[in-house]
Amino acid sequence: SAVISQKPSRDICQRGTSLTIQCQVDSQVTMMFWYRQQPGQSLTLIATANQGSEATYESGFVIDKFPISRPNLTFSTLTVSNMSPEDSSIYLCSVGGQRTEAFFGQGTRLTVV
Amino acid sequence: DQQVKQNSPSLSVQEGRISILNCDYTNSMFDYFLWYKKYPAEGPTFLISISSIKDKNEDGRFTVFLNKSAKHLSLHIVPSQPGDSAVYFCAASRTGSARQLTFGSGTQLTVLP
């Protein structure tokens, strides 16, 4: 299983600002994924971070709001831009396992005030 | 449209008894199903999975049953232990989806000592 480290683990941000979340994996992986878990809700896929090309976004998520970088096979960042209180969520990085199961980082708990 | 549904937001079980968590799905293209456990302030942890070619998979105290005709799966935990208290998410994926997962809304399991 992959070991995934996310930074920061939590943050409180002012509305209108941006926060960049980092995800570091201890081995090279082809695909990395970013999920969001809003309070009391399930995990929703934001986008797939592709190395060497633009991220692939799910319906309802756009690059201007959630720009993603993937400079190499072990690292990715997700930026939450121009934040509003509705962006308060847990943001999770994940990578695929060998048999389709995904492994997750510990998450970043974001509160926008 | 929720493609993966967990209709019970919470479940309480006595220590030593069986816990049964249920999950329904609507997308017939799903062919791989997973259960994750999540503690507060941690990312989801993979628990057990099942391919659509099987109807049962067992790993220690955990057994997952799949009923394809009913589009229903369940997770059985026997015997339940207080350390099993967590939120359990059902997830599904389909071949060619690059291991992207669709999650249910989760069930909070509380095992009472």
Interface residues (C-beta under 8 A of the other chain):
Chain A: S1 I4 Q6 S9 M31 F33 Q41 S42 L43 T44 L45 T48 L92 S94 G96 G97 R99 T100 E101 A102 F103 F104 G105 Q106 G107 R109
Chain B: Y32 L34 Y36 A41 E42 G43 P44 T45 F46 S49 F89 A91 S93 A98 R99 Q100 L101 T102 F103 G104 S105 G106
